[in-house]
Amino acid sequence: MKILIFILIAIFVIGAFLTFDYKFGRKKQLPTIKSNAFPFRESNLEIFTHGTDLFNHMFDDFNHAKKHIHVLFYICNDDRFGNEFLSLLKKKAEEGIEVRLLLDWAGSLKVSRKKIKELQSAGAEFAFSNVPTFPFYFYSSQVRNHRKITVIDGKIGYIGGYNVGNEYIDLDPKLSPWRDYHLKITAEGVLDLQQQFLLDWQEATKTNLRQNKIYFPPLEKGRSRHKIISTEGFILEDTFSTLIQQAKKSITIGSPYFIPSKRTLDDLLDALKRGVELTIIVPYVSDHILVKEASFPHLRAIIAAGANVYQFKNGFYHAKILLFDDQICDLGTANFDNRSFFLNHEINCYIYDLQVIEEVKLILKKDLQDSVKLSLEDLNSLSLFSRIKEGVAKSISHFL
């Protein structure tokens, strides 16, 4: 009995401490939160939906780099592909190319420290982003840099959902094939990716390189109108909410994790009431514990209100995309969940070019063909174990 009481007291104390840490850590951070809504740009946009194609193009661009390579990823794993990625960057540094690699501290815990030291010995610069700090260690450990930015010579940029690891090039049997979306950007929009990378680099290293013109060569306009917006756990909810409220005919959301805030869920329900067609694509297979179950209460609400929800079954669906009235497409790093809304640093590209959007629609059509429709009956006939998991997930959904 005494042991049980001790355990309960310990749980209470730990819970109270974490609550205090989170509440006051966020209060301290809110005044410092930044959002960069860059100007409208005209660039050339190329969409990749398979990891092998994406990284073949990216690595080819690395090999042709003349001056510098700047890379930011959330995850770099200590596996075959992660080591191949680091070895290529090392090779370019040995050739005299400026190489800077920025990885999120939590997302890339598995990265090989030996490989990092080899990279630095070759002349490359390396830093971890968003390293937890005291006094609010728990809160700062939850604020992750979820951006994925690559810039080569200030002329070629990449942004999207892929990270670096075996699973992203279909070498993980459980999660293969991996379905994701990533953009290659050339022309003037690369300027904004470079700016954001150097801002993140400055935050991590206290080194300001943004005044160096070598990183900002003259760029021509491209074909497609778009805007880059980076967020830090605050502005994203406002942006998505506004777009949902403005939708007149249709909304399509693709996300590996569907855990909306109360505000965005209410916005989606209001959109359904005014006759907007809502389609949502989520994975059938989950890559993280409890995130699938955390989505169930929200999916029940929108299906009951008339939404069409599909579970992608041809591998794992990790894409992050929103399409409004076939006029505006958001493609980037942000999931449709509380973590992206209120904690993570994200970067998204809002596309206004109808030709690119037609390409997006074909991609979404293919993904819907590889999905099965989810019904209320499916969600209401869960096993006891799944219901228990749903209850646990609901209590911690803010951190999933």
Buried (B, 14 or more C-beta within 10 A) or exposed (E): EEEEEEEEEEEEEEEEEEEEBBEEBBEEBEEEBEBBBBEEBBBBBBBBBBBBEBBEBBBEBBEEBEBBBBBBBBBBBBBEBBBBBBBBBBBBBBEEBBBBBBBBBBBBEEBBEEBBEBBBEBBBBBBBBBEBEEEBEBBBBBBBBBBBBBBBBBBBBBBBBBBBBBBBBBBBEEBBBBBBBBBBBBBBBBBBBBBBBBBBBEBBBEEEBBEEEEBBEEBEEBEBBBBBBBBBBBBBBEBBBEBBEEBEEBBBBBBBBBBBBEBBBBBBBEBBEEEBBBBBBBBBBBBEEBBBBBBBBBBBBBBEBEBBBBBBEBBBBBBBBBBBBBBBBBBBBBBBBBBBBBBBBBBBBBBBBEEBBEBBBEBBEEBBEBBEEBEEEBBEEBEEEBEEBBEBBBEEBBEB
